Amino acid sequence: MAHVRKARFAPGTVIRHRRFGYRGLIFDVDAVYSQSPEWYDIMASSHPPKDRPWYHVLVDGETHTTYVAEDNLEVCSETKSFDHPLLSRLFTAQDGGDFASRHIVN
Protein backbone atom coordinates (compact mmCIF):
# COMPACT_ATOMS: atom_id res chain seq x y z
CA MET A 1 0.00 0.00 0.00
CA ALA A 2 1.34 3.42 -0.98
CA HIS A 3 2.00 5.95 1.75
CA VAL A 4 -0.15 9.07 1.35
CA ARG A 5 1.68 12.20 2.44
CA LYS A 6 -0.21 14.53 4.75
CA ALA A 7 -1.08 17.89 3.18
CA ARG A 8 1.00 20.82 4.46
CA PHE A 9 -1.75 23.36 3.76
CA ALA A 10 -5.49 23.42 4.51
CA PRO A 11 -8.42 25.25 2.92
CA GLY A 12 -8.27 28.89 4.00
CA THR A 13 -4.45 29.09 3.81
CA VAL A 14 -3.09 32.05 1.85
CA ILE A 15 -0.16 30.87 -0.28
CA ARG A 16 2.33 32.20 -2.81
CA HIS A 17 3.36 30.22 -5.88
CA ARG A 18 7.14 29.73 -5.69
CA ARG A 19 7.72 29.87 -9.44
CA PHE A 20 5.10 32.34 -10.70
CA GLY A 21 4.82 34.59 -7.61
CA TYR A 22 1.05 34.98 -7.52
CA ARG A 23 -0.84 34.98 -4.24
CA GLY A 24 -3.67 32.51 -3.78
CA LEU A 25 -6.14 31.05 -1.31
CA ILE A 26 -6.55 27.30 -1.03
CA PHE A 27 -10.17 26.16 -1.25
CA ASP A 28 -9.76 22.39 -1.65
CA VAL A 29 -7.07 19.71 -1.33
CA ASP A 30 -6.55 16.44 -3.21
CA ALA A 31 -4.33 13.85 -1.47
CA VAL A 32 -2.81 13.03 -4.87
CA TYR A 33 -3.04 14.47 -8.39
CA SER A 34 -6.58 14.00 -9.74
CA GLN A 35 -6.73 15.79 -13.11
CA SER A 36 -6.29 14.17 -16.54
CA PRO A 37 -2.94 12.99 -17.91
CA GLU A 38 -3.42 15.48 -20.76
CA TRP A 39 -3.80 18.41 -18.33
CA TYR A 40 -0.63 17.36 -16.52
CA ASP A 41 1.34 17.12 -19.78
CA ILE A 42 0.23 20.60 -20.87
CA MET A 43 0.08 22.54 -17.59
CA ALA A 44 2.57 20.93 -15.19
CA SER A 45 5.74 21.86 -17.05
CA SER A 46 7.99 21.29 -14.02
CA HIS A 47 6.56 17.74 -13.68
CA PRO A 48 5.83 17.85 -9.92
CA PRO A 49 5.08 14.52 -8.18
CA LYS A 50 1.57 13.15 -8.70
CA ASP A 51 1.66 11.09 -5.50
CA ARG A 52 1.72 14.12 -3.17
CA PRO A 53 -1.02 16.66 -2.32
CA TRP A 54 -2.36 19.04 -4.99
CA TYR A 55 -4.41 22.14 -4.23
CA HIS A 56 -7.35 24.00 -5.79
CA VAL A 57 -6.52 27.71 -5.46
CA LEU A 58 -8.34 31.02 -5.92
CA VAL A 59 -5.90 33.45 -7.58
CA ASP A 60 -5.83 36.89 -5.93
CA GLY A 61 -6.94 39.71 -8.22
CA GLU A 62 -8.09 37.32 -10.96
CA THR A 63 -11.35 35.54 -11.83
CA HIS A 64 -9.94 32.04 -12.40
CA THR A 65 -8.85 29.21 -10.13
CA THR A 66 -5.82 26.99 -10.56
CA TYR A 67 -4.58 23.53 -9.57
CA VAL A 68 -1.12 23.43 -8.01
CA ALA A 69 1.28 20.82 -6.66
CA GLU A 70 2.34 21.23 -3.03
CA ASP A 71 6.01 21.54 -4.05
CA ASN A 72 5.20 24.83 -5.80
CA LEU A 73 3.56 26.52 -2.80
CA GLU A 74 4.70 28.39 0.28
CA VAL A 75 2.76 30.17 3.02
CA CYS A 76 2.19 33.86 2.29
CA SER A 77 2.21 36.21 5.27
CA GLU A 78 1.04 39.22 3.25
CA THR A 79 -2.03 40.64 4.99
CA LYS A 80 -3.58 42.86 2.29
CA SER A 81 -7.18 42.07 1.39
CA PHE A 82 -7.90 39.18 -0.96
CA ASP A 83 -9.87 39.74 -4.17
CA HIS A 84 -11.64 36.92 -6.03
CA PRO A 85 -15.29 36.66 -7.17
CA LEU A 86 -15.75 33.24 -5.49
CA LEU A 87 -14.31 34.33 -2.13
CA SER A 88 -17.59 35.12 -0.36
CA ARG A 89 -19.23 31.98 -1.76
CA LEU A 90 -16.49 29.68 -0.42
CA PHE A 91 -15.27 31.46 2.74
CA THR A 92 -16.25 33.68 5.63
CA ALA A 93 -13.70 36.20 6.89
CA GLN A 94 -12.37 35.61 10.39
CA ASP A 95 -10.56 37.84 12.89
CA GLY A 96 -6.98 38.58 11.92
CA GLY A 97 -7.61 38.22 8.19
CA ASP A 98 -7.99 34.42 8.22
CA PHE A 99 -10.58 32.61 6.12
CA ALA A 100 -12.94 29.83 7.24
CA SER A 101 -14.42 27.50 4.64
CA ARG A 102 -18.21 27.72 4.36
CA HIS A 103 -18.38 23.99 3.56
CA ILE A 104 -16.26 21.00 2.69
CA VAL A 105 -15.72 21.05 -1.08
CA ASN A 106 -14.13 17.64 -1.57
C-alpha positions as CSV (number, residue, x, y, z in Angstrom):
1,M,0.0,0.0,0.0
2,A,1.3,3.4,-1.0
3,H,2.0,6.0,1.7
4,V,-0.1,9.1,1.4
5,R,1.7,12.2,2.4
6,K,-0.2,14.5,4.8
7,A,-1.1,17.9,3.2
8,R,1.0,20.8,4.5
9,F,-1.8,23.4,3.8
10,A,-5.5,23.4,4.5
11,P,-8.4,25.3,2.9
12,G,-8.3,28.9,4.0
13,T,-4.5,29.1,3.8
14,V,-3.1,32.0,1.8
15,I,-0.2,30.9,-0.3
16,R,2.3,32.2,-2.8
17,H,3.4,30.2,-5.9
18,R,7.1,29.7,-5.7
19,R,7.7,29.9,-9.4
20,F,5.1,32.3,-10.7
21,G,4.8,34.6,-7.6
22,Y,1.0,35.0,-7.5
23,R,-0.8,35.0,-4.2
24,G,-3.7,32.5,-3.8
25,L,-6.1,31.1,-1.3
26,I,-6.5,27.3,-1.0
27,F,-10.2,26.2,-1.2
28,D,-9.8,22.4,-1.6
29,V,-7.1,19.7,-1.3
30,D,-6.6,16.4,-3.2
31,A,-4.3,13.9,-1.5
32,V,-2.8,13.0,-4.9
33,Y,-3.0,14.5,-8.4
34,S,-6.6,14.0,-9.7
35,Q,-6.7,15.8,-13.1
36,S,-6.3,14.2,-16.5
37,P,-2.9,13.0,-17.9
38,E,-3.4,15.5,-20.8
39,W,-3.8,18.4,-18.3
40,Y,-0.6,17.4,-16.5
41,D,1.3,17.1,-19.8
42,I,0.2,20.6,-20.9
43,M,0.1,22.5,-17.6
44,A,2.6,20.9,-15.2
45,S,5.7,21.9,-17.1
46,S,8.0,21.3,-14.0
47,H,6.6,17.7,-13.7
48,P,5.8,17.8,-9.9
49,P,5.1,14.5,-8.2
50,K,1.6,13.2,-8.7
51,D,1.7,11.1,-5.5
52,R,1.7,14.1,-3.2
53,P,-1.0,16.7,-2.3
54,W,-2.4,19.0,-5.0
55,Y,-4.4,22.1,-4.2
56,H,-7.3,24.0,-5.8
57,V,-6.5,27.7,-5.5
58,L,-8.3,31.0,-5.9
59,V,-5.9,33.5,-7.6
60,D,-5.8,36.9,-5.9
61,G,-6.9,39.7,-8.2
62,E,-8.1,37.3,-11.0
63,T,-11.4,35.5,-11.8
64,H,-9.9,32.0,-12.4
65,T,-8.9,29.2,-10.1
66,T,-5.8,27.0,-10.6
67,Y,-4.6,23.5,-9.6
68,V,-1.1,23.4,-8.0
69,A,1.3,20.8,-6.7
70,E,2.3,21.2,-3.0
71,D,6.0,21.5,-4.0
72,N,5.2,24.8,-5.8
73,L,3.6,26.5,-2.8
74,E,4.7,28.4,0.3
75,V,2.8,30.2,3.0
76,C,2.2,33.9,2.3
77,S,2.2,36.2,5.3
78,E,1.0,39.2,3.2
79,T,-2.0,40.6,5.0
80,K,-3.6,42.9,2.3
81,S,-7.2,42.1,1.4
82,F,-7.9,39.2,-1.0
83,D,-9.9,39.7,-4.2
84,H,-11.6,36.9,-6.0
85,P,-15.3,36.7,-7.2
86,L,-15.8,33.2,-5.5
87,L,-14.3,34.3,-2.1
88,S,-17.6,35.1,-0.4
89,R,-19.2,32.0,-1.8
90,L,-16.5,29.7,-0.4
91,F,-15.3,31.5,2.7
92,T,-16.3,33.7,5.6
93,A,-13.7,36.2,6.9
94,Q,-12.4,35.6,10.4
95,D,-10.6,37.8,12.9
96,G,-7.0,38.6,11.9
97,G,-7.6,38.2,8.2
98,D,-8.0,34.4,8.2
99,F,-10.6,32.6,6.1
100,A,-12.9,29.8,7.2
101,S,-14.4,27.5,4.6
102,R,-18.2,27.7,4.4
103,H,-18.4,24.0,3.6
104,I,-16.3,21.0,2.7
105,V,-15.7,21.1,-1.1
106,N,-14.1,17.6,-1.6
